[in-house]
Amino acid sequence: MSLKAIDPVLDLMGDFAKVTHGVTRHIQQMRQAAIFTDGALPARQKALAAMLWSISARCEPCIVFYVQQAVTFGATEAELGDVLAVASTMGGCVGEMWALKAYKAYKDVVSGQATTQTEPSCCA
């Protein structure tokens, strides 16, 4: 699934990067260092944490992206379920709806219905 398919505004990222003096590149570098690199926590857990934050921020493109990344780093459905339970509990009805969106993204990834997308710079 391409970013443009999730939100057409993301098709402007190249132009946006130019007018913001490359800020998006720096955000992507921070994301790589902070989330997608093993540290005290494995990247898999950090991608799940980023998904949790995305649910809280209600950023659907970010939810889909971080679910895909978590799966790529080896997150299981059970691990995802634990984190989605936290999202649902902390967010009540609204949290549950956004957690369901993350679970759908997971189902799409493991069924092969979603293609890997490039990093979103929205909401980051």
C-alpha positions as CSV (number, residue, x, y, z in Angstrom):
1,M,0.0,0.0,0.0
2,S,1.5,3.3,-1.0
3,L,1.4,6.4,1.2
4,K,-0.6,8.2,-1.5
5,A,-3.3,5.4,-1.3
6,I,-3.6,6.0,2.4
7,D,-3.7,9.8,2.2
8,P,-3.3,11.7,-1.1
9,V,-1.6,14.6,0.6
10,L,1.4,12.4,1.2
11,D,2.1,12.6,-2.5
12,L,3.5,16.1,-1.8
13,M,6.3,14.9,0.5
14,G,9.0,15.6,-2.1
15,D,7.9,19.2,-2.5
16,F,7.3,19.5,1.2
17,A,10.9,18.3,1.9
18,K,12.2,21.1,-0.4
19,V,10.2,23.9,1.2
20,T,11.1,22.7,4.7
21,H,14.8,22.5,4.0
22,G,15.0,18.8,4.3
23,V,13.4,18.4,7.7
24,T,11.7,15.2,6.5
25,R,15.1,13.6,5.9
26,H,16.1,14.5,9.4
27,I,12.9,13.0,10.9
28,Q,13.5,9.8,8.9
29,Q,17.1,9.7,10.3
30,M,15.8,10.1,13.8
31,R,13.2,7.4,13.2
32,Q,15.9,5.0,12.0
33,A,18.1,5.7,15.0
34,A,15.4,5.8,17.7
35,I,12.9,3.1,16.5
36,F,14.4,0.9,13.8
37,T,17.7,0.1,15.6
38,D,18.0,-2.4,18.4
39,G,19.0,-0.9,21.7
40,A,18.0,-1.6,25.3
41,L,14.7,-2.6,23.6
42,P,14.6,-4.5,20.3
43,A,13.4,-2.6,17.2
44,R,10.3,-4.8,17.2
45,Q,9.1,-3.5,20.6
46,K,10.0,0.1,19.6
47,A,7.9,-0.2,16.4
48,L,5.0,-1.5,18.5
49,A,5.5,1.5,20.8
50,A,5.5,3.8,17.8
51,M,2.3,2.1,16.7
52,L,0.8,2.8,20.1
53,W,1.7,6.4,19.9
54,S,0.2,6.6,16.4
55,I,-3.0,5.2,17.7
56,S,-3.1,7.8,20.4
57,A,-2.3,10.5,17.8
58,R,-5.0,9.0,15.5
59,C,-2.7,9.0,12.5
60,E,-3.9,6.2,10.3
61,P,-0.9,6.3,7.8
62,C,1.5,6.1,10.7
63,I,-0.5,3.2,12.2
64,V,-0.3,1.2,9.0
65,F,3.4,2.0,8.6
66,Y,4.4,1.1,12.1
67,V,2.3,-2.1,12.1
68,Q,4.2,-3.1,8.9
69,Q,7.5,-2.3,10.5
70,A,6.7,-4.2,13.7
71,V,5.8,-7.3,11.6
72,T,9.0,-6.9,9.6
73,F,11.0,-6.9,12.8
74,G,9.2,-10.1,13.9
75,A,6.3,-8.9,16.1
76,T,3.7,-11.6,16.6
77,E,0.0,-11.3,16.7
78,A,0.0,-12.0,20.4
79,E,2.5,-9.1,21.0
80,L,0.4,-6.8,18.8
81,G,-2.7,-7.9,20.8
82,D,-1.0,-6.9,24.1
83,V,-0.2,-3.5,22.8
84,L,-3.7,-3.0,21.2
85,A,-5.2,-3.9,24.6
86,V,-3.2,-1.1,26.2
87,A,-4.4,1.3,23.4
88,S,-8.0,0.2,23.9
89,T,-7.9,0.4,27.7
90,M,-6.2,3.8,27.8
91,G,-8.3,5.3,25.0
92,G,-11.7,3.9,25.8
93,C,-14.1,3.7,22.9
94,V,-12.0,6.0,20.7
95,G,-8.8,4.0,21.5
96,E,-10.6,0.8,20.7
97,M,-11.6,2.1,17.2
98,W,-8.0,3.1,16.4
99,A,-6.7,-0.1,17.8
100,L,-9.0,-1.9,15.4
101,K,-7.5,0.0,12.5
102,A,-4.1,-1.2,13.6
103,Y,-5.3,-4.8,13.9
104,K,-6.8,-4.5,10.4
105,A,-3.4,-3.2,9.1
106,Y,-1.8,-6.3,10.8
107,K,-4.2,-8.6,9.1
108,D,-3.6,-7.0,5.8
109,V,0.2,-7.3,6.2
110,V,0.2,-11.0,7.2
111,S,-2.3,-11.9,4.5
112,G,-0.2,-10.2,1.9
113,Q,-2.9,-7.7,1.0
114,A,-0.7,-4.7,2.0
115,T,2.6,-3.8,0.3
116,T,5.4,-2.3,2.3
117,Q,5.4,1.4,2.2
118,T,8.1,4.0,2.6
119,E,8.4,5.9,5.8
120,P,5.6,8.4,6.5
121,S,6.7,11.8,7.6
122,C,3.3,12.9,8.6
123,C,2.6,13.2,12.3
124,A,6.2,12.2,13.1
